Structure formats: structure tokens, C-alpha cells
Amino acid sequence: MTPTPPDPTRPTPPDPGNGTGPAQDTTTPALSGTGNGTGHPRNTAMPAPSGTTTDTGPARPGTDHGTDGTHPGGSGGPGHPTTPPGQGTGTTSTALTRAQLWTRARGFLLAVAVLLTAAVALAGLQAGDHHGRLDPRSADPDGSRALAQLLKERGVTTRVVTDAQEAAAAAGPGTTLLVADPDLLGEPQRRAIRSAIDLSGGRTVLVAPGSPALPELAPAAHAKGFAHQRDLDPGTPACTLPSAGTASRAGTGDGLRYTTDLPGATGCYPSGGHPTLLVLPSTTKGGDTVLLGSETFLLNKRLADEGNASLALQLLGSRPELVWYLPTPADMSADPGTDAQDPSLLDLVPAGWTWALLQLFFAAALAALWRARRLGPLVTEDLPVAIRASEATEGHARLYRRADARDRAATVLRAAARERLAPLVGVPAPQAHDPAALVPAVSARLTAGGRPSDPAALLFGTTPADDAALVALADHLDALEREVRSS
């Protein structure tokens, strides 16, 4: 039997098969409501079937998305997922890598390193101006190393001590004891030096002693103000000291002047009628005490001027051993019975380091202002990608958990529950967070047997102690809201 050819004017009906074969007509549109997903026509212009969704925009607030990527209630089958490519349910880490941290921090670290280097260099330069004053080991302009070297060439041994007891023990007939700053000594230290003056039989040189030290160390002498000339003449014939006559003019001025009524005392280099160098005889035979009104002629920077070197060498080189006593902060103790206190830590810091610490403090303050968080108005920014509401909620939850912010999480849960319960129980929105208004209204809607817990404790309670208590709070709030809705 010969088959009848198909009429080109009549459309061919779709294949009534099981849906596994391809459709015969490529121009037939898809039927509304179909969603088997296994037999799509090959027409690429096919409209989306009704009941499915391809929305890739931000999730609507309050809409819960299923795990299969479709909105609840949709009729699309599993073959029509709504999640766009590249937007999976996994999370992306936002933590900075080590390379990114180094790139961001290297500029700041470089600036801190430069500031530290400059501060240390400046502190060293400024502290060097005041380091080692009258110290025989210091080559600074205010040191006395040049004098110690000259004495060494002449066979005089220079020994530096920093304790009054050690200085007194080292004094003897063959020693010269030099006390660098006697006004800073405490009473026990002055007593030790006075004992050495009376019993040693050697020479004791007191550099610029004033009113605090003279009553104990040289009670026969008194200070008479300051000399205003720098270089002075010996003042012969009143000055009978051989070393002063040999040295002639010297820089003994710019310091204190003295006067005494002690018989046998010798005063030299007078200024205004009062000597700036006074030699007092000791009670022990062969010993004496020399009062120097100024230490200028002993310093490196002035040793070569006038007759300074000659005078210093003869005064300090008359004995084979020189004991150079430099008081330390431990020897600068206050006298008993006074209100003076020991030097504080800041008093012991050199001036240069104080300025360096101030500079570092200001640098740290500027760095803090530079890197600190600016608390300004909130700025609304468009998100670069679409974020599901469920993902945002999970992200906030992870942040709260990482920071152990149970108080913040509980506050958010309770505030949201109060705002939902207020319209259900007839409480105005402005009074939703008022316990006196909300708690009685909620309690009135609860049944005696089904009450999950105390509404006041649930809605206005304390912070949960741990994560389990936070989860229990969320469950109780849900149960409370369900009971109010069902009442």
C-alpha cells in the first residue's frame, strides 16, 4: 500500500512518546507548564516555561531559598536550576595573605624604621654634649682625659672610683683625692670624705664646693659669690703657692670665690678681693685641702689655654697616685630628716634621650591618627555581586561566633522578636522595646499550660553564657512567637 505524503499545510502534532526522543518540529514553542527537562525542543529562542525562575538578583528579604536553587512553590523540575554559573553555595575567604599584608605594611614599617634611626642618632648627638663631664676617661670637650694622659706621662696613676667609702679607703699620704661634685653628696658620703681629709695625710681637691658641702668638708671656709672674670692672675705677693707662681695666669674664674679666717690658709687667683683657689692646711701633718672655685681649667677644651695645664699638673700631680671620685646617683642621696626624694627615672635619663622619646611619642600618635578608623556617617555602596539573604545571615553569624559576640547576637534576636510581637499584641511600634508595655500584652496572649518561659526573661533578659544558651534562646523566642500567633 502506497503511503500518503504529508500535507505541508497541516502542522505535525508533537510526538506522544515518553519524552526521550527529540521533537519533530523545531519551530513548535514549548508548552506552558511542562517541566520534565528531558525533551526540550531544539529551538534556541524557546521562552522560559512558566513556574520556573531565572532571577539572579539579590534575594528578597524574608524569602527562604531551597537547597535545589528554586523558589518555594515553583513548578520547575530539577532540570531547571536557578543558581547562575559561578554562584555556588560555598564561601570565599576574605583574609589577607602574607604577601598582601607585607605590601600594605611595608610603607608604614619603613617610616617607623626611619624615625627610630633619626631619633637614636639625634639622641646620641645631643647626649654627647653632656657626657663624661670632668671624667678622666672621656675625650669629650668637657672631659678630662687629656689631663689624665699628661699625669700618666709623669708617673702619676689615675684611679676612678664611684663610691664614697671606696674613695675614703683609697686616700692616704701618697694620694691626691679629687671629689668632682661635692655638693651632690649625701650626709653619709660627706662624712666619709671628711674622715679621709682629717686622717689620710694626703691632698684632697674639692671641685667647686658650695654652701651644701662646705659646712662639713671645709667648715673653716665660706663661699662669697661668683667670679665674673674667666682668666685670673695668681695675686702675688699674697699667693705663696709655688704651683700658682709657676703657672701664672690661669682660667680659674667663672666660678665660686671663697674666704677663710683659718691660720696658714693660702688664697690665690683673687676676683674682687676673694680668692677662687684656696688651700687649707689639714689637722694631719703633710695633708691639705684645695678648694677650686671652677673646674674649667681641668677640662679638655681649656687645658691648653694660659697656664691651665701647668696649674692642673702641679695641683693633681704632687702625689704618685690620683684617686678621681665621680659621684653616682647612689651617692647623691638626700640628707636624713629632709623631704628630698631619690632621683626619679626621668631625672636619670640624659637630655638627648628625653627629646628622642618625645619625638617617638609624637610619631606614634601621628601613625595612630593616620591608621585609625574614621567614625563618620554610613555610606551606601553597591555590592559588586549578588548575595543571597541566607548567605548574608550565615556570614553575620560566623562573624559573631568568631568574636564571641553572644551579647550582640542575643540583642539582635530579641530586638527582632519584640518588633514582630508588638503588632500582634496591639502594642504601638514606638513602645515595642518598652518592657512595661510589651511584657504584659504578650503575657495576656499566652495560655497557662503552653507558656514556653517567662516573656520578660526571653525578651529583656541577660546575655547567654555560652553558644548552647544562645541557641536555646533562639528556640524559645520562636516558640513564644508561634504561641502568640496561634492564640
Helices and strands as residue ranges (DSSP letters): H 98-128, H 145-153, E 157-161, H 164-170, E 175-179, G 182-184, H 187-199, E 203-207, H 214-217, E 221-226, H 242-247, E 256-260, E 266-271, E 274-281, E 288-292, G 296-298, H 308-316, E 321-325, H 345-348, H 351-371, H 389-402, H 406-424, G 429-431, H 435-445, H 455-460, H 467-486
